[in-house]
Amino acid sequence: VTTDASAIIERRTCISGVGQSDVGRRLYRDPLELTLDACLAAIEHAGLTPADIDGVSTYPGPQTIPPGFSGAGAYDVMDALRLKCGWHSSGLESPGQLGSVINACLAVAAGLANHVVCFRSVWEGSAQGDKGRAASMPGGGGGGGGGGFRASGFMQWNLPFSAPSAAIWIAMFAQAHMERFGITREQLGWIPVNARRNAALNPKAIYTDPMTIDDYLAARMISEPFGLFDCDVPCDGATAVVVSRLDRA
């Protein structure tokens, strides 16, 4: 076993550029346009041009359910920017949006690409409008209403128990995690508290007021163990980073 840092292949890569589109609750802008704004900003920040980009990586890829959860897929960006890519990755089943960055680091370290643009874009705020997330889901979110909607995948097990929302079914995972590893709500609370602290440094952020652990614990319960500040806010926007070979950055 070696302890040589150079032998850890992901350390052959770096994030060379970062970009973000406009961010807001309901921008009513084309989601691909938001995605391209973020990608082009990241490429420019890296000191590159689209001609230098030879890889694309994204989460979750193109999907229509729930509405607005995906702003664009890898092929959308490659086509719009006329990128000549030898490698790309796009899909839902990864460790969340960070999975696209991990994949890009491994691809660059393995020599499959030199500069990979990674992006995550949403337009849930505009897609849902004033209807709310549950109402914009198939079957009105609960699968009721007497229609012919049939759930597939994991939703076929969740909907019969009135668990259409991520705040409900992810809460079940969180509860199991807390019971297995002894995590407390106070520890869970540092995630939104730290996110709010970071948001205060971003002029594009939606909520920037300071938050304390006491604020977090005092907020109303949504689905145990999740309170109000564990839940996300439907919004529109895109963020992108460029992962580059260390010797090319």
Secondary structure, DSSP 8 states (H G I E B T S, - for coil): ----GGGSGGGGEEEEEEEE---BS-----HHHHHHHHHHHHHHHTT--GGG--EEEESS-S--SSTTS-S--HHHHHHHTT---SEEEE-SSSSTTHHHHHHHHHHHHTTS-SEEEEEEEEEHHHHHTTS-TGGGSGGGGTT-TT------TTHHHHGGGT--SHHHHHHHHHHHHHHHH---HHHHHHHHHHHHHHHTT-TT-S--S---HHHHHHS-EEETTEEGGGS----EEEEEEEEEEGGG-
